Structure formats: structure tokens, C-alpha cells
């Protein structure tokens, strides 16, 4: 077997082994100047049990592929179309300048402030209590279901009670077969297909009613009605 010495004769395998040794020694702790370093014709560079450190600018023209974890500290500027596949977590404030679209189901946990017009196209559901401050314009119908009511101050509209009830403090207007006006106290007026009925009409004797016939209705000078007894 030949020996690794340039001045001595050696076999071809010894020559190849020598060239590899020289190549390894050449690249250890080596530097590349202005001429640069080029890998071509299908060649590649592998870094084993080490790392790559760039202090300056690294330019990639073509495709950059990686597998594993990418840790990056500092600002990142991305230009062009982007595509992210898989779960993604953002920690901190995210600002989007320009139009954006979200396709698919999602959830928002936390407070959301919207400044500017909000257009909702399609069906939407709100579950839970809420407040609306400001003027609201509604075009279309309001359907109150599930025993719900509409409140406006002391006025309450209850569509599920007695065929529909409008409450005014202690009094109320009831629906059903007719319409009934029920004050908090005193007579009630009920209208239906059978006629008009006044319930709990106060009574007055015939003598006090100027001799009115008992069983009739008498009206005094102030316009109050009484049932003559």
C-alpha cells in the first residue's frame, strides 16, 4: 500500500484518500472572500451536528424547504401570496391593513370592538344578554317566541299571554276573541263579536239618577256611567 506523501508513488485509492483529507483540512476554519462559494450541477451542502450562522443577508432565489421547528426573533416582512396550513397561534396584537376574509367556522373568546359600519349578510344568532346604545332602524318583522316579551319603560308587550297583552303599569289591554281594556282598578271594557260589555260598572239608585229605570245605564253630568238599581 502506498503512503500519503506527495513525493512518493501511491496507488489511485491512496490518491483519492489524500484528496479527501486535503479537502477536509482546507474547509476547516476556512474563509471565503469576494470570489464567493458556488455549489452547482446538482451539488448540495449538508450540515451535521452543527449550525449555520448568517450575519448579513441570506438570499434565496427559488424554493426554501424545511422540516422541524422554525424559531425567529425580530421583525418579519413577507411579500406576495402566503398559505398557512395547520393550527396557528398568534400571541400579542395582530393588525391587518386592508381587506380580509375568513372562510369556515370559528370562535372568538374575549371582547371585540368594531369601529365603523358592520354588515352581516346571512342568518345570524345571538345567545345571551346584550345592550344596544343608540338609535336603531328596523326594516321587517320582529318575531318574539319562547315566552319572550317586549319592554319599553312601563309598557310591556307580552304576545304569549291571553292572546296578546299590552301592559301599562297596573292596567293592560288584552286580546283574544275581542279586545279588553283592564285598568288597575275600576270598570273594564270588553269588546267582542257579541257587543260591548262594561264589567264592574258602579251602581246608582233610581232616585239619585233622576228616576231612571232600574237595569239601565245612566250618565251623570261629568260623563261617568252607572248601572241603575
Legacy VTK file of the C-alpha trace (Angstrom):
# vtk DataFile Version 3.0
C-alpha trace
ASCII
DATASET POLYDATA
POINTS 229 float
0.000 0.000 0.000
1.249 3.473 -0.786
1.751 6.177 1.820
0.201 9.618 1.990
3.146 11.702 0.810
3.096 13.828 -2.321
6.705 12.965 -3.144
6.207 9.213 -3.097
4.436 6.957 -5.511
0.937 5.908 -4.418
-1.988 3.932 -5.664
-5.156 5.535 -7.031
-7.196 4.748 -3.901
-4.446 6.349 -1.841
-4.602 9.405 -4.090
-8.383 9.716 -3.622
-7.991 9.346 0.122
-5.359 12.047 0.153
-7.547 14.421 -1.835
-10.412 13.929 0.632
-8.100 14.609 3.540
-6.796 17.768 1.931
-10.379 18.890 1.196
-11.401 18.374 4.817
-8.382 20.252 6.084
-8.984 23.033 3.579
-12.605 23.731 4.679
-11.935 23.528 8.411
-11.863 27.070 9.825
-11.767 28.415 6.276
-12.942 31.770 4.934
-14.364 32.772 1.562
-13.576 36.204 0.180
-15.034 38.282 -2.622
-14.974 35.410 -5.107
-17.697 33.608 -3.197
-18.510 29.933 -2.968
-20.597 28.119 -5.547
-22.315 24.735 -5.497
-23.645 23.671 -8.894
-24.556 20.751 -11.133
-26.829 19.108 -8.556
-24.428 19.535 -5.658
-25.586 20.274 -2.133
-24.319 21.225 1.302
-25.138 19.243 4.458
-24.536 20.488 7.983
-24.347 17.668 10.525
-24.292 18.259 14.273
-23.571 21.935 13.736
-25.290 25.080 12.649
-25.468 27.836 10.078
-24.983 31.418 11.201
-25.554 34.376 8.896
-24.511 37.877 9.925
-25.622 39.862 6.939
-28.100 38.969 4.206
-29.052 35.474 3.063
-30.778 35.486 -0.328
-32.751 32.515 -1.617
-33.868 32.501 -5.234
-36.052 29.502 -5.803
-37.689 27.297 -3.195
-36.820 27.154 0.513
-37.996 23.995 2.263
-37.623 22.944 5.867
-38.812 20.349 8.321
-38.879 20.886 12.061
-39.187 23.969 14.252
-38.519 27.485 12.966
-37.575 29.974 15.686
-37.315 33.595 14.593
-36.721 36.669 16.703
-37.296 40.118 15.268
-39.468 41.703 12.563
-40.561 39.571 9.603
-41.576 41.066 6.255
-43.422 38.749 3.868
-44.366 39.878 0.376
-46.577 38.013 -2.035
-49.224 35.345 -1.590
-48.980 33.324 1.634
-50.523 29.997 2.595
-50.504 28.547 6.114
-51.830 25.027 6.702
-52.420 23.673 10.172
-53.142 25.116 13.622
-51.630 28.586 14.084
-51.296 30.574 17.311
-50.625 34.319 17.494
-49.531 35.782 20.828
-49.812 39.543 21.011
-51.552 42.204 18.972
-52.263 41.466 15.307
-53.010 44.284 12.874
-54.399 43.713 9.378
-54.218 46.655 6.973
-56.528 46.080 4.046
-59.358 43.735 3.177
-59.511 40.266 4.758
-61.750 37.228 4.573
-62.321 34.316 6.962
-63.865 31.178 5.476
-65.091 28.491 7.839
-66.372 28.159 11.386
-64.625 29.878 14.268
-64.880 31.213 17.797
-63.875 34.461 19.486
-63.207 34.377 23.217
-62.924 37.878 24.633
-64.086 41.425 23.977
-64.344 42.716 20.404
-64.560 46.372 19.420
-65.755 47.273 15.925
-65.319 50.855 14.712
-67.176 51.616 11.520
-70.129 50.089 9.679
-70.873 46.412 10.261
-72.683 44.456 7.559
-73.941 40.953 8.342
-75.090 39.104 5.220
-76.999 35.948 6.004
-78.565 34.364 9.073
-77.098 35.204 12.497
-77.843 34.073 16.046
-77.185 35.940 19.294
-77.287 33.975 22.541
-77.080 35.745 25.874
-77.893 39.148 27.300
-76.844 42.313 25.480
-77.191 46.082 25.294
-77.760 48.385 22.332
-76.935 52.072 22.787
-78.096 54.483 20.109
-80.854 54.688 17.532
-81.860 51.501 15.712
-83.760 51.279 12.440
-85.543 48.009 11.736
-86.938 47.010 8.369
-89.106 43.899 8.577
-90.872 41.996 11.328
-89.875 41.134 14.893
-90.907 37.637 15.956
-90.859 37.143 19.725
-91.008 33.456 20.660
-90.363 31.239 23.653
-92.375 33.347 26.124
-90.351 36.465 25.398
-91.674 39.995 25.859
-91.001 43.486 24.511
-90.403 46.150 27.166
-90.379 49.920 26.664
-90.328 51.676 30.009
-93.562 50.777 31.843
-95.064 49.376 28.633
-94.717 45.620 28.205
-95.930 43.658 25.168
-96.497 40.020 26.068
-97.553 38.040 22.971
-97.940 34.721 24.810
-100.482 35.770 27.478
-104.279 35.818 26.897
-103.918 36.049 23.134
-101.564 39.015 23.466
-101.380 41.608 26.245
-100.093 45.179 26.364
-99.343 46.217 29.932
-99.375 49.882 31.015
-98.191 49.876 34.598
-101.118 48.403 36.588
-103.506 48.381 33.607
-103.471 46.332 30.438
-105.087 45.726 27.062
-105.885 42.075 26.330
-106.515 40.358 23.040
-108.160 37.019 22.280
-111.707 36.757 20.908
-112.060 40.513 21.378
-110.252 43.433 22.914
-110.437 44.205 26.609
-109.281 47.308 28.493
-108.474 46.451 32.114
-107.306 49.308 34.336
-105.583 48.664 37.628
-108.915 49.237 39.401
-112.456 50.111 38.381
-114.627 49.021 35.439
-113.274 47.088 32.447
-114.424 47.455 28.860
-114.542 44.320 26.691
-115.456 44.314 23.014
-116.238 41.185 21.019
-118.478 39.960 18.229
-121.320 39.815 20.792
-121.073 43.532 21.552
-119.562 45.836 24.154
-119.566 44.930 27.843
-118.580 47.046 30.824
-117.591 44.903 33.775
-117.683 46.113 37.368
-119.769 49.173 36.433
-120.584 51.175 39.574
-124.245 51.308 40.582
-126.621 54.139 41.485
-130.185 54.052 42.810
-133.058 55.217 40.621
-133.848 58.227 42.803
-130.266 59.547 42.598
-130.349 59.012 38.841
-133.353 61.270 38.352
-135.842 58.359 38.297
-134.001 56.325 35.680
-135.360 52.834 35.101
-133.513 50.152 37.117
-131.313 47.941 34.936
-130.423 50.769 32.573
-127.195 52.720 32.274
-127.183 56.320 33.429
-124.580 59.013 32.688
-124.046 61.944 35.031
-123.072 65.474 34.025
-119.357 64.629 34.187
-119.764 61.731 31.745
-119.429 58.851 34.256
-121.604 55.787 33.636
-123.591 53.936 36.295
-125.872 50.929 36.365
-129.207 51.924 37.804
-130.544 49.698 40.583
LINES 1 230
229 0 1 2 3 4 5 6 7 8 9 10 11 12 13 14 15 16 17 18 19 20 21 22 23 24 25 26 27 28 29 30 31 32 33 34 35 36 37 38 39 40 41 42 43 44 45 46 47 48 49 50 51 52 53 54 55 56 57 58 59 60 61 62 63 64 65 66 67 68 69 70 71 72 73 74 75 76 77 78 79 80 81 82 83 84 85 86 87 88 89 90 91 92 93 94 95 96 97 98 99 100 101 102 103 104 105 106 107 108 109 110 111 112 113 114 115 116 117 118 119 120 121 122 123 124 125 126 127 128 129 130 131 132 133 134 135 136 137 138 139 140 141 142 143 144 145 146 147 148 149 150 151 152 153 154 155 156 157 158 159 160 161 162 163 164 165 166 167 168 169 170 171 172 173 174 175 176 177 178 179 180 181 182 183 184 185 186 187 188 189 190 191 192 193 194 195 196 197 198 199 200 201 202 203 204 205 206 207 208 209 210 211 212 213 214 215 216 217 218 219 220 221 222 223 224 225 226 227 228
